[in-house]
Amino acid sequence: MAGPSPGGEGPATYSEVGAEMNFKKQIRNERGQTMTEFAFVLPILLVLLFGIIQFGVIFNNYVTLTDAARTASRKGAVSRNSSNPAGDCQSAGYAAGTGLKNPGTDFLLTCSSSWQAGSDVTVTASYPYDISLLGWVVASGRLNTTMKERVE
């Protein structure tokens, strides 16, 4: 019967057993090092993740704002015979911007035209944004969009 020694005979030597124990200690030490490195990197990763989420929310607001302006300009283009075409244009835009808060105060939409056939309806819409990470406002301003459509 052959043993675990290099020659295949006899019991394992102390140097082989000691090497295995040192390897286990090294793994335990590396686990502690890994946890420490993770503790340093985790806050950076979380700030990056929250920044991406904030950007997604702002982009969604911009897409909603652009759609509201497009809807308002279309309504204005077909409402020239209405008694209040500017009011119809604005109400259509505010109705389309359902995800945007405080229509008329934060979410602003204006419709302007001479309301004559062949003239342009210009709809301008704006909405505030701010990017805050961990309570600090990194950037803020207003999202703006303008749509034009020919009055029918």
NORHU-V780464 format. One line per field, one symbol per residue. ss: DSSP state (~ for helix, > for strand, _ for the rest). phi: phi as a letter, one per 30 degrees, with the letter a starting at -180 (. if undefined). A space follows every 10 residues. Layout:
BEGIN
ss->???
phi->???
END
This chain:
BEGIN
ss->__________ ___~~~~~~~ ~~~~~~~~~~ ~~~~~~~~~~ ~~~~~~~~~~ ~~~~~~~~~~ ~~~~~~~~~~ ~~~~~~~___ ____~~~~~~ ~~~~~~____ __>___>>>> >>_______> >>>>>>>>>> >>>__>>>>> >>>>>>>>>> __
phi->.ccddedibi dddddddddd dddddddddd dddddddddd dedddddddd dddddddddd dddddddddd dddddddccd dddbdddddd ddddddcddc dhdjcddcbb cbadicejdc ccccbbadba cbchicddaa lbdbbbbbbd dd
END
